[in-house]
Amino acid sequence: MSSYKRKSDRKLVFTEEILKDAKERIRRGQSQRSVAESLNVPESTLRKRLKAGTVPCSLGRFSNVFTPELDSNLAEHCRRLDLCFYGLTKKELGRVAYDLANKNGLNHRFNNDKKEASKKWVENFARRHNFSLRQPEKTSLARAAGFNRVQVQRFYDNLKQVLTTFKFVGRQIFNMDETGLQTVPNKLPKVYAKKGKKIVGKVVSAERGQTVTAVCCMGATGIFVPPALIFPRKRQKPELMDGAPEDSLQLVSDSGYMNSDLFIIWLNHFIKMVKPSKDEPALLILDNHSSHLSLQTIELARDHRVVLLSLAPHTSHRMQSLDTGFFGPLKKAYAVACDNWQVSNPGRAITQYQVARLFGTAYLKVGSIDRAKKSFESCGIWPFNDQIFSDEDFAPANVTDRPNPTAETSSTGEALNSSNLAVELPLTTTETVTQVVSSPIPVNTNISAPVIALSQLGGTETLESTDNHQEVITTPENDEPTPSKSSFLRPEDILPLPKSNIQKKRNIKRKKSEILTSSPYKNQIEAEQKEKEEKAKKTKKTSNKNKSTTPNRPTLLETSTGTEVVRCPLCAEVYVEPPDEDWIQCSQCGAWWHDECSDYLGFGVFKCDVCLG
């Protein structure tokens, strides 16, 4: 790699306009010396340019490999790939530049053995177009495909409908979600160490810690409902909640995760703290986890004037207020609290008995009115803003987009309207909401325009180059680029934008944002539960018939470790034969999941939520 550093700041100042102006002045009778003085150029330079009739293309013998147009096209293609979450590494960018120059027949000094551009060229290219080498975050295929315009707009349509129908204001809007607290935090605070030291260690409680689930809920105006902690154990103990925030709720489960029964207990806790009434109902926004969608939950919410609105699947990382503005700072504060406790108690390990106190310290530090308001605003929930996301944000979903031949109305085949919502909150036998009354909804008008339109992601238009580097390639007097754009292979021809060609259709029903307490959805859940019960009865009859012919019929799933009881980690339902639902095994930990309880899209390797963290 060349270590040459430029020692002069000399630039190309003699342009076509200066040459034309000089010729015009000389034609009028002015001397070459006076023209050079008036134009502030050396007389020898002027004479040389008048004799040659051209202007310089560069300051030395070297010139750019690509024309400014092709250079800008390559930079724009890199931006498009980054928007789709398929950004180029340093080596990949070097290979693409080599192929682009080689296939276009351009003169270059790239490495023909490695077939890639030099590291210096890649760094200069990045500097010219304001690129930097960044460490990307792991984004699952389900999240990249799930966060699309159709699913997101459906949520905002449902949100707008309930806001206008029930005239909700900020103090009535809440968001709840669960997050895991490890006795060994995943990220530790940075420490000072000797520069160049290879291994920097920090003492923690164990190699792998236990997980305690924290259930948090906050309102759009900064109201925080006391949290709940779910411990992975059989029995409750009062000492487990020592140091927890006031009025916190203690829950226990075998796995330490939320299930349908625990969510009903938490919903009663929410109703007790918020106290919704027929005059001031509450709106609770939550994800569509299976534990939140039971019929008992819907009936309890309807009876106590709570409207449940679910988010679209795999969109909580962008649309859930707790995820976007609260859980991140909470985890950092919790990690600091764990580190401080470890320093203050050398030789001791953090167990379940210290989690509540450490969580309480972090929770009280992070929970603030301003943070809650900004979290809801960043998602466009309150103030209501259904244009908070630009076309750039939906670019990753374009990879797996497929044409939809039929327009969706709702999950039950009928659109949600005011008559459906009239029975959301049964105030009395005669009092119903029969008309959607428009109410003033605060709208955030501070919407930033997208930098790159969605229509440009697959097109051939390019951004105008703003590069001010010193080496300039001029064009003829007719202002037409030479060679023409059509004569070059473009970067898209060398490395096309990624596009999935998998057309496999799955038989499972896709989830989407729903008003869970609406009559159509309640009727759908009742019908599904009834169908499931009838199917279970038929399965039981078939199993009883087979017992006479095949004694000791296995009712357990055969795994590599032998015959054992298998439960779905999400819903805790035991596997029985013949199975009435599809099951799928995690490729990393080997756990078996219900197909509907997993986020598997039907192609690729399946990794469960536990392994993905």
DRENVOKE-636053 format. One record per residue (C-alpha): x, y, z; residue in three letters. Coordinates in steps of 0.02 Angstrom, whole numbers, plus 50000, padded with zeros to 5 digits. Example, Ala and Ser with C-alpha at 12.3 -4.5 7.8 and 13.67 -1.06 7.14 Angstrom:
# DRENVOKE-636053
506154977550390ALA;506844994750357SER;
***
This chain:
# DRENVOKE-636053
500005000050000MET;500665017149955SER;501135028450100SER;501205044249993TYR;500515059950072LYS;500165075149967ARG;501295089850012LYS;500425103649913SER;498685111049920ASP;498755116149737ARG;497095114149645LYS;496485114649466LEU;495865132249436VAL;495995133749246PHE;494265129149181THR;493345129449016GLU;492515145949066GLU;494195154349096ILE;494835148248927LEU;493295154748835LYS;493415171548925ASP;495265173148882ALA;494955169448697LYS;493555182248692GLU;494635195948771ARG;496095192448654ILE;494895193048505ARG;494385210548561ARG;496195216148554GLY;496785214148733GLN;498565207548757SER;498915190348830GLN;499895198048975ARG;498455209449028SER;497215195149009VAL;498285183949121ALA;498415197749253GLU;496545201249251SER;496095182749264LEU;497415179749399ASN;498295165549308VAL;500135164149259PRO;500505170849085GLU;501465154949040SER;499955144449087THR;498815155148981LEU;499955153948830ARG;500095135048852LYS;498215132848861ARG;497875144148714LEU;499105134148611LYS;498405117248663ALA;496585122848660GLY;496165111648810THR;496105112648999VAL;497015100749119PRO;496125085149180CYS;497265081849329SER;498765088749421LEU;499875073649385GLY;500045058349278ARG;498755048349377PHE;496885049649346SER;495315042649426ASN;494825024749384VAL;492975029049372PHE;492105043949297THR;491235055349423PRO;489575048149366GLU;490095029949390LEU;490935034249555ASP;489315042049618SER;488315027049555ASN;489415015249655LEU;489225025949812ALA;487335026449791GLU;487265007649767HIS;488215005449930CYS;486925016350018ARG;485485006049947ARG;486284989750005LEU;486524997250178ASP;484685002350185LEU;484204984350147CYS;485344977950289PHE;486524969950162TYR;487954982450180GLY;489654979050101LEU;491204974950201THR;492884982650156LYS;493404967350056LYS;491724965949967GLU;491804984149915LEU;493554981349846GLY;492974966249745ARG;491464975649675VAL;492574990349623ALA;493794978349537TYR;492394969449443ASP;491604986049394LEU;493224992749323ALA;493724976349241ASN;492064972749155LYS;491944990749093ASN;493684989649018GLY;494355004249121LEU;496195006849155ASN;496565003149337HIS;497994998649453ARG;496994986449561PHE;497724969849619ASN;497424957049482ASN;497974942549592ASP;496744946149733LYS;495494953649610LYS;495054968049723GLU;495424986549742ALA;496774991749863SER;496414996250043LYS;496985014050008LYS;495735016049865TRP;494305009449973VAL;494755021550113GLU;494855036349993ASN;493195031249915PHE;492395030650087ALA;493115047650131ARG;492475055549970ARG;490695049449996HIS;490585051450186ASN;490595032850227PHE;491285025150386SER;491605007150436LEU;490275002750566ARG;489894987550673GLN;488124982050625PRO;486804975450744GLU;486144957950717LYS;484404959250640THR;483394943450618SER;482584939650450LEU;480884939750536ALA;481124957650595ARG;481814963550428ALA;480334956050335ALA;479004959650467GLY;479284978350478PHE;478414983050316ASN;477234996850263ARG;475664985850259VAL;475844979050436GLN;476364995750510VAL;474975005450426GLN;473684992850489ARG;474244996350668PHE;474105015150645TYR;472385013250565ASP;471815003250716ASN;472605015850834LEU;471755030450747LYS;470095021350755GLN;470135018350942VAL;470795035950977LEU;469355044150883THR;468035031950945THR;468425032651131PHE;469215050051132LYS;470775043951221PHE;472005056951287VAL;473815054551340GLY;473465049751521ARG;472385035151463GLN;473665027251345ILE;474875013951410PHE;476155001751340ASN;476704985551424MET;478074973251384ASP;479224960451465GLU;481114960351471THR;482384948151543GLY;483534952351689LEU;485074941351702GLN;486014938451864THR;487524939851748VAL;487234955251637PRO;487644953251453ASN;488574969851442LYS;489744976751575LEU;490274994851598PRO;491954999551522LYS;493504999951633VAL;495215007751617TYR;496644996051573ALA;498394996951502LYS;498415001751319LYS;498794986751209GLY;498274973851340LYS;497484958951254LYS;496304952651390ILE;495334964351505VAL;494294954751632GLY;492924959151754LYS;492254947951894VAL;490434942051876VAL;489364929951975SER;489444914851858ALA;489744909251679GLU;487874909351643ARG;486574917751751GLY;484744914851790GLN;483404924951702THR;482064934551796VAL;480724942651688THR;480224960651725ALA;478504966551667VAL;478494985451643CYS;477094997251595CYS;477155015951566MET;475955029251505GLY;476105042451370ALA;476135056551500THR;477455048651612GLY;476365037751723ILE;477255021751775PHE;476255006651833VAL;477214997251971PRO;478174983151885PRO;478034964351909ALA;479454951751925LEU;479264933551868ILE;480464921751956PHE;480894904451887PRO;480304894352038ARG;478824884852110LYS;478364895252264ARG;478364913552308GLN;479474920652444LYS;479244938252515PRO;481124940952533GLU;481324939552344LEU;480514956752328MET;481624965852453ASP;482134982552378GLY;480904981652231ALA;479934997352181PRO;478415000752290GLU;476834990652251ASP;477804978852136SER;476994962152097LEU;477854945452127GLN;477484931052007LEU;478244913851984VAL;478274901251842SER;479254885651799ASP;480204894151658SER;480244911951725GLY;479304918151572TYR;477564925451551MET;476084913951517ASN;474204916351497SER;473794913351681ASP;475124925451743LEU;474564938651618PHE;472804938251688ILE;473534941151862ILE;474564955651794TRP;473054963051703LEU;472104963251868ASN;473604972351943HIS;473534985051800PHE;471664987751825ILE;471924990252012LYS;473275003551985MET;472535012951836VAL;470695011551888LYS;469875013151715PRO;468035017851715SER;466625019751591LYS;466975038451580ASP;468865036151565GLU;469315019251488PRO;471135014351464ALA;472065009651305LEU;473404996251329LEU;474604993451184ILE;475554976951188LEU;476384964351073ASP;475464949151004ASN;476314936351115HIS;475194921051134SER;475064923851323SER;474174940451289HIS;472854933451172LEU;471814921551278SER;469924922851283LEU;469934925351472GLN;471084940451449THR;469934948351320ILE;468384945851427GLU;469244953051582LEU;469814968451484ALA;468074971351411ARG;467264969751582ASP;468424982851657HIS;468434995651514ARG;470174991851449VAL;470454992351260VAL;471844980551205LEU;472774984851045LEU;474134973150981SER;475654978150881LEU;476094970150715ALA;477234954950735PRO;479124957850733HIS;478934976750742THR;479124979950928SER;480944985450906HIS;480325000850811ARG;478515003250867MET;478474998651052GLN;478835013451166SER;479655003051302LEU;480844995051177ASP;481335011251090THR;481645022551240GLY;481585013351407PHE;482284995751408PHE;483975000751336GLY;484405013351475PRO;483625001451603LEU;484794987151553LYS;486314998651561LYS;485825005251732ALA;485494987451792TYR;487214981751731ALA;488034996251826VAL;487044991751983ALA;487604973551969CYS;489414978951946ASP;489334990552097ASN;488594976652204TRP;489944964652147GLN;491294977052196VAL;490484980452365SER;490264961852402ASN;491864953152344PRO;491764934252339GLY;489844933852335ARG;488744929552186ALA;487164938352131ILE;485644926952151THR;483764928952133GLN;483704936952306TYR;484714952052246GLN;483854954652078VAL;482364964652146ALA;483474976952239ARG;484644979452091LEU;483174981251973PHE;482344993752090GLY;483925004452092THR;484005004751901ALA;482115006951880TYR;482015022351992LEU;483535029951907LYS;482895027751729VAL;481015030551750GLY;480595048651712SER;479155058451637ILE;480225065651497ASP;480875048551445ARG;479115041351437ALA;478465055851331LYS;479915054751208LYS;479715035851194SER;477895037251142PHE;478285051651024GLU;479695042050939SER;478435028350890CYS;477095040450830GLY;475845033950958ILE;475585050051057TRP;475535063050985PRO;474785052750844PHE;475895052550689ASN;475645038550564ASP;477015045650450GLN;478405044250579ILE;479285030950474PHE;479985035250304SER;480215024050152ASP;482015021150206GLU;481415012350363ASP;480444999650259PHE;481864996250136ALA;482414979650218PRO;480654972550191ALA;480814975150003ASN;481954959949995VAL;480544948050041THR;479064957849971ASP;477844948249864ARG;476334955049769PRO;474704953549863ASN;473284949449742PRO;471884952149866THR;471584966949978ALA;471494963550163GLU;470004969550261THR;470174961650433SER;470574944950512SER;468744939650507THR;468364945650332GLY;467424961350386GLU;468154978550413ALA;468164985550588LEU;466924999750596ASN;465975009750726SER;464664996250747SER;466014983550791ASN;466764995350918LEU;465074999450993ALA;465204984051103VAL;467034986351149GLU;466634992651322LEU;464904986851378PRO;464495001451490LEU;462684996351519THR;461414986151425THR;460775001751338THR;462305012951330GLU;463355009451175THR;464435019551061VAL;463455020450901THR;464385033850808GLN;466215037550781VAL;466435055450840VAL;467975064150778SER;469025071150918SER;470555082150909PRO;472075070650908ILE;473745079250936PRO;474765076650779VAL;476645078550773ASN;477005089150620THR;478885088150642ASN;479125074950507ILE;480805073650423SER;480755070350237ALA;481555054050182PRO;483295055550110VAL;483025042249977ILE;481305038149909ALA;480745020049903LEU;480505021249716SER;482355024949700GLN;482905009149789LEU;482684998449635GLY;482865011649501GLY;484315018549406THR;484265036549466GLU;485775042449561THR;486125056449681LEU;487125071049616GLU;488925069749671SER;489465082449801THR;491255076449796ASP;492525090549801ASN;494105080249774HIS;495465088249674GLN;495555076849522GLU;494235082549398VAL;493775074349233ILE;493045087049112THR;491695084648983THR;491575091448804PRO;490795108048765GLU;489085100348728ASN;488965095848915ASP;488555077748875GLU;489485064548978PRO;490775054348885THR;490625039848875PRO;488745039448891SER;487885031549040LYS;487195017248936SER;488945012048880SER;489455007149058PHE;488964992249162LEU;488204999249321ARG;488574993149498PRO;486824985349502GLU;487344974349356ASP;488884968249450ILE;488024965949620LEU;486114967149608PRO;485044972449754LEU;484544957049855PRO;482824949849816LYS;482064933949886SER;481374922049756ASN;480594909949881ILE;478754908049839GLN;478344894649968LYS;476674897450052LYS;476384891550228ARG;474714885250291ASN;474814894350457ILE;473834910150486LYS;474894925850490ARG;474664937450639LYS;474404955950622LYS;473914970950725SER;472184968650802GLU;471004977650919ILE;470934962851037LEU;469384968551130THR;468354971250972SER;466864960050941SER;467524952650776PRO;469154947250856TYR;468294940451011LYS;467114930150902ASN;468614923750803GLN;469514918150963ILE;467944909451025GLU;467754900250860ALA;469584895050860GLU;469484888851039GLN;467914878851001LYS;468724871250847GLU;470264866650949LYS;469204858151082GLU;468264847950952GLU;469904843050871LYS;470594837651039ALA;469064826751069LYS;469274818150901LYS;471114815350936THR;470704807751106LYS;469434795951029LYS;470674790450896THR;472004787751030SER;470814776951134ASN;470394766150983LYS;472234763150946ASN;472624757851124LYS;471794740851099SER;472844736750945THR;474464745450993THR;474764744151181PRO;476014755851262ASN;475834768251119ARG;477154781851142PRO;476394798351194THR;478064807351205LEU;479194814951074LEU;480684804351023GLU;482264815051036THR;484114811551023SER;484204809651212THR;482814796851220GLY;480964797351256THR;480544811951370GLU;479184824451411VAL;479264838751287VAL;478474855751320ARG;478384870951208CYS;479494884151294PRO;478224897751254LEU;476514890651298CYS;477134875851405ALA;475964863951315GLU;476514845651321VAL;476804836151159TYR;475594821651132VAL;475384809250990GLU;474634810750868PRO;475074829250872PRO;473684841550829ASP;474914855550786GLU;476554857150692ASP;478164857050795TRP;479904863250747ILE;481594860450830GLN;482874874150865CYS;484484870650771SER;485554877550913GLN;484844871651079CYS;483754857351014GLY;482164863551100ALA;480504859551016TRP;479264873750985TRP;477504875050918HIS;477614881550741ASP;476374895250785GLU;477344899850943CYS;478964902350844SER;479454916150723ASP;480034903950588TYR;479604909950413LEU;479684893050327GLY;481434894150254PHE;483204894650320GLY;483874888550487VAL;482714890450636PHE;483414897750798LYS;482234900450944CYS;482004916851037ASP;483014910451186VAL;484564907051079CYS;484374923650988LEU;484324932551156GLY;
***
